[in-house]
């Protein structure tokens, strides 16, 4: 009897691309009118403007062409992954990463159990502050070295980084790409109900850290020190501190650029490229050795980077078929017929379902909030609760949807199968979703 084998990530994403093309033959084409929103500077839909348009089914040839179009749309993210992945491979080849991890573990001897909570808190904070997602992918070499030296499985690196960042972003009171855009579109003051959100953010992060720590401890093995680690450690002896200082300065400037200067992916990629060159030269690799390190990094991270483009291609196909707005209209229209509390939970379910075809949280906000805000006024539901339903529905779906390019890329980079991830994340996702439901229900009566 053959056991079921979960599809390869590339097979899974191509399957969704084919499904999206097939839906363009089944669902009626339609669009909302759009106008520029003064508060956000984005094009948003006009409530009540949905109308049918001539059918534009996506042919098999067009579907295949949409794959490179998806890669082109995601080019900024793809090149960030390539350049930053190459840079961290150079840093790794200097031996500085292993030296730094060993230094950290020596100082934390007997208290290694606190490292996962600290790492998780760091990434949850970055998720809450700036919706960190794809930016985590290049950090995989650092995270894997750390978890391997602790004796924890590779999945722990993903859970403590991207997983924690997603949870922080979903429950954040200040994330500009989720709650910030949604509150602007709902004409609510920024940071309003921040204290309420903060309570549930702390609970959500605590649940995530507890689940991650429990998994790590249950699957811990003897720490792994490979022969490659020893060779790399010896290669740059005496220069490790300088390379680590360069890396810390880069992270500090990275945080400043993202939070204060509004950097996009291009600026991030340029910074990491400079880090790789500087680290290679300071670490004693020389020009050719640094170039070899970048090439090795490009090779190792290529599959992860390409997955982001394939995930983007799903949305490209849906847009070409003019059925994204049809899906949104079909899911949101029935909510007006439900009682207030049930409608609030219905909004959360709709936002969860919509995040599969619309993998961008900011894009989903501009698509759904102008429709759901007047609906919430009509049925007597607080606009703040409508924003909560969006945050929890769309934000938490990032943990489980295969159309999340960052998640699929991280899984590939860590060597973790999607079904392994689902087995780990499933119970935690349901607990966090339950926490979101509690928050929405209480919010119906107090916000």
N, C-alpha and C positions, 0 to 999 in steps of 0.2 A: 504494500500500500504506500503510495507516494505522499509525502507530507507537503503541505502547502508552503511555498516559498514566496515571501513578500517581494513584489516587483522591484527591480533596480530603480534608483531615483530618476534616472533619465527616462526609463520606460514609463514611470508614473507620470512625469511631466508631459511627455509626448502624448500619453493617453488623455490627459486633460486638454491638451491642444486639439486633439482630434474630436473630443467631446464638445469643446467650444465651437468648432467648425460645424459639427452636426447640428447643434442647437440653432445655428443661424438658418437652417432649413426648416426648423420646426416652430420656433417662436416668431411671433410677428415683430417686424422691425418698427421701432418707435423712438422718439426723442423728446426730451424736455427742452424748452427754450432756456438759454443761459444769458446771464448778465454779469458784469463786473461788480464784485462786492467791495465797497469802499473800505470796510474795516480790515479785510484780509488781503485785498488786492488780487483775489482769485476769481475765476469764472465759476458762478454757482447756478444751480438750476432755479427756475421760476416755478413756484408751487402752482399746480393746476394747469400747467402748460403742456402736459404730455399729449402727444399726437402720433398717429401712425405715419410712417414714411415708406417709400417704396422699398420692397424687400431687397436686401443685398447679401444673399447667401455667399459664404466663403468657400470657394472651390478648393479642391485638393491642392492645386498648384499655388493658389494664393495662400493657403494654410502653410505650406512649406516655406514660401517666401516670408511669411510673418515671423518665422523663427529667427532669421538674421535681423529682421526689423526689431524684434524684441531685444536681441543682443545690442543693437545700436541704441535703442531707447535706454537700456541699462548700462551704457558704455561707461559713464562716470563711476558707477559702482564697480563694474568689472575691472576697470583699470586701477582703481584704488586697491582692490584685492590683489591684483598682480604685483603692483609696485610695493605695497606694504608687505605682502607675503614674501617677496624677494628680499626686502630689507631685513625682515626678522630671521630669514634663513641665513643671511650674512652674519647678523648678530649671533645667531646660534653657533655658526661655524667658528667664531672667535673663541668659543668656550665660555663667554661671559654669562650667558643665561644659566648654564649649569653651576658656574661659580656663585652667581647671585642666589640661586635657589638653595644651594648647599649652605651659604651663609645664613639665609633666612631660617632654614631648618635647624641649624646649629643653635641659633638664638631662641628658637621656639621649641627646643627639645623638651619633650614631656607635655607640651601644650599644642601639639600639632593639630588637635581637634578644632582649635579656634581659627585655623587658616581658611577653611571653607566658609564659615560665617563671615569672616572679614572680606574675602574675595567677593562673596555674594552681595554683601552690603555695598561694596564699591560699585559693582555693576548695576545693582538695583538703583543706586543713587544716580548714576549716569543715565539710566533709562528714564528715571523720573524727571531729570533735568533737561535732557535733549533727545529723548527717544532713540537711544543708542541701539543699533541693530547691525547693519552691514559692517560698521566700524570694528566690531568684535572679531570678525573673521581673520584678519591678519595676525591677531594675537594668539592664534591657535598654537604655534610652536612654544610660546612662553607657558601657556596654560598646560599643555601636554607634558612638558618637562616637569613642571611643578607637581602635577597629579601623579606622574609616574614615580617621582622621588618620594612621594607620600605613600605610594602603594595603592592609590585609588584608580578605578577604571577610567578609561577615556571619556565615557559618558558624563562623568562628574565634571570634567572641564567644561563641557557644553552647558550642563545644568547650572553651574555656579557663575557662568558668564552670561551668555545670551539668554538663557532661561530666566535668570534673576533680572536682567535688563528688561525683558518683556513684561514681567510681573510689575516691576517698578513703573514702567511706562503706562500700563493699563490702569493702575490705581493712582497715578500721580495727580496732585493738585495743581501742578505748574508746567507739565509737559507741553511745550508750545505747538507741537505737531499733532497732538490729540485733543486734550482738554482746552488748550489755548485757542485753536482754530474753531472748535465746536462752540465754545462760549461766545466768541466773536460773532459767529453766524447765528447764534441764538439770541444775540443782543444782550448778553449777560456781562456784568463786570468781570474782568480777568481776576483770577484768584478767589472769586466768590465761592462760598461753601468750602473753602480750602481746609478749614479745621475738620469738617466732616469727612472730607476725602482722606485727610492725613491719618485719621483713626483707622480707616479700612486699609490704607496703604501699609501701615505698620503691621496689622494683622496678616495681610496677604504675604508680605515679605517673611514674616515669622513662619508661616505655614510652608513657604517654599524652602527656606533654609532648613527647617526641620526635616522635610522630605528628602532634600538633597543629602544632608548629613546622615540620615538613616540609611539611604542607599549606599553611600560611600563606605560606611562602617561595616555594612553587611557583606560588601564585595571586596573588602580590602585584602591585598596580598602583600608578599614581601616586596619592599621597595626595589625598583629595578635600576641598576647602574650598568649600562652596556659598555662594551669596549669602545664604541664611538664616543661615548661620554668622556672616557678617560683620555682618549686621543685629543679631543677638542679642549679638554681642561688644560692639557699640557701645552697646546699650540700657542695660546696667547698669554701664558703665565706672566704676571706682572703688569699686564695692561687691562685686565678684566675690570678693575675699578673705574678706569677712564671710559670704557665702553658702556658700563652700567650708568655712569653719570650722564653720558650722552643720551642714553635711553630715557632716563628720568627727566632730563631737561626737555626732551622731545615730547614726552607725555604731558608735561606741564604746559608747554606752548600749544600743544594740541587742544587741551582743555580750554585754554584761554581763547584760542582761535574759534573754536566751536561755540562757546558760550558768550564771548564778548564781541567777536568780530563777525559772527554769522557765516563762518566758513562753509563752503560746499565740498563735495567729494574731491574736486580737482585740487583744492588747496591741501586737503588732508593727504592725498596721494603724493603731491610734491614734497611735503614735509617728510613723509616716510622714506621717499627716495633719497633725500639728503641724509637722513639718519643712516640708511644702509651704506652709502658711500663713505660717510665719515667713520662709521663703526668699522668697516672693512680696513680702512687705512690705519686708523688708530690701533685696531686689534692685530695688526701685523699680517693681514692677508695680501696686501699689495693690490695694485690695480687689476691684474689678471685674476688673482684669487677672489677679489671682490666681485668681479664680473661673473666668474664661475658660480659664486654663491647666489647671485641674482638669478642666473639661468636655472640653477637647481630649485630655487624657490618658485620661479615661474612654472617649472614643470610640475612641482608637487601641488601647487595651488590651482592649476589650470582647470581641473574638473569642477572644483568648487566655484570658481569664477563663472564658468560657462553655465552652470545651473541657474545662476541668478538671471541670465538672459533668457533661458528657456522658460522660467517661471513668468517673466515679464511678457513673453510671447502669448500666453493664455489671454491676458487682458487685451493685447493688440488684436487678436482674432475676434474677441467679443465686441470690441469697438468697431472693427471693420464690418461686422455683421449687424451693427446697429441694434443690438439686443441688450446691452448693459442697462439702459434706461427702462427697457421693457421689464427686465427682471426686478429692478428697484420698484417700479410702479406696481407690478403684480404682487410683490411681497408687502408693500406698505399700505395699499388701499384698504384691506380688510380691517386694519387696526381701529378705524373710526367706529366700528360696530361693537367694540368690546368695552366692558366696564373699565374704569380708570386704572385700577391696580393691575388688572389683567392686561390692559393695553400697554402699560409700562413694561411688563415682562415680555409682552409680544414684541415691543420695540427692541428689547435686548436680543430676543431670538432672531429677529429680522437682521439686526446688525451682525450677528454671528454668521448667519447664512450668507449675507452679502459679502463677507470678507473672503470667501472662497473665490468668487470671480473678480473682486476688487481688492487686490492685496495691499494697496497703499492706504494707511489709516487716514492720512491727510486728504487724499483723494476721496475716500469714502465719506469723510466729514462734509466736504463741499458738495457731494452728491446727495446725501441723505438729510442733513440738518435743515436745509431750507424747506424740505417737504414735511419733516416731522415736527418742526417748531410750530407752524400754524395748526397742525393737527392736535398737538398737545394743548394749545390754547382753546381749541374748539371743544375738547372733552374735559377741560378743567384740570389738566395735568401740569405740574410745575415744569418749566423749561429746564431747570437744573436737573430734574430726574431724567428728562430726555437726553441730556448730555451724559449723565451717568450710564444710561442704558447703552449709549454709543461706546463709551469708554470700555465698559466691561465686555460687551458683546464682541466688538471688533478687536480690541486690544488683547484679550485673552485668547482669541482664536489664533493669534500669531503663534501660540505654543504648539498647535496641532495641525495647521493647514499645510499641505504639501505645496501650495502655491506661494508660500513664504520663501522667497529666494534665499534670504539670509539663513533661515533654519536649514534648508536643504544643503546649502553650501557648508555650513558648520558641521552637519552630520557627515558629509563626505570628507571634510578636512580632518575630522576626529576619527574616521573609520568606524562610525556607528551606524547601524542599519536603522531605517525609519521605523520598522516594527519594534525594534529594541527601545527606541525612544518613546514610542506610543505606550509600550508596556510600563515604562517608568513614569511618564508624564500623565497618563490617563487618570489615575486616582487624584493626583494633585490638581489637575485641571478641573475635575468635578468639584473638588473642595473649594477651589477659588471661585468657580462659577456660582456655587452655593453661597459663598460670601458676598458675591456681587448681587445675587438675588435678594439677600437680606438687606443689603445697602439700598437697593432700589425700592423695596417694599417700605422700609422705614422712611426713606426719602419722600415717598408719596404723602406721608402724613406730617413730616416735620420740615420739609424744604419749601 
